[in-house]
Amino acid sequence: MRTSTPSGRSAHRIDVVSIFPSYFDGLALSLLGKARDSGILDLSVHDLRDWTHDRHRTVDDTPYGGGAGMVMKPEPWGLALDQLAAGGTRPTIIFPSPAGEVFTQATARDLATREHLVFGCGRYEGIDERVFEYARDLGEVRLISLGDYVLNGGEVAVMAMIEAIGRLIPGVVGNPESLVEESHEDGLLEYPSYTKPAVWREHEVPPILLSGNHGAIAAWRREQQLERTRIRRPDLLDD
Ligand code: JEB
């Protein structure tokens, strides 16, 4: 069993279960370039229907108690989770849900420390509640919401979460030189960025940035961060 990469870093394994696995083709390409080959991140996307046994590969059924729409059947989920948790790794099992805790940069930092993540993407009206109960025998279960709006399923939320988590893992594409300078890492919004030309369509780059005075530039950027945060996201300044 591989527990570390040639560089000595711990390997990260991510499994995604979805009835639309091809959603994740672009993510796999953009996130994993060098990380996959070097063994830093082992991402596998699985089709939930591979764990069905009927001719129609059925994953949904009508809700007990009535109501609109369909609910995902528990049996395929049970078989999928059994297989992906085999080996006793006790993965962190994440179900995106509009009824979950809200995903933040702190959530991403926490999940980036986990060696094995399993994401279960629901569709329709969601997954039979007993799947979440059962999954607790296999690992730590987290119901996580991307935000306070309604999506049609978990796939888009999982893509956003994996992108946010992946860029915190050293060696994964998008991992920047300095994470501390970024929006949210220090609890403030980012300062504005500019590049050449110095004047574009009569819009000028703030002259301080052309001054070469690095102390003054750092102070100006901090002021910009505070001002933008106060105007756009005062909730971030409350704590
Ligand atoms: C996640 C999902 C559905 C009620 C209405 C619609 C599985 N921030 C978020 N909004 N919506 C979801 C989410 C996250 N994360 C989300 C999983 C599923 C929506 N639906 C549709 C479920 N219940 C099905």
Boltz pocket constraint, residues with backbone or C-beta under 6 A from the ligand:
constraints:
  - pocket:
      binder: B
      contacts: [[A, 95], [A, 96], [A, 97], [A, 98], [A, 121], [A, 122], [A, 123], [A, 124], [A, 125], [A, 126], [A, 127], [A, 144], [A, 145], [A, 146], [A, 147], [A, 148], [A, 149], [A, 150], [A, 151], [A, 152], [A, 153], [A, 154], [A, 157]]
      max_distance: 6.0
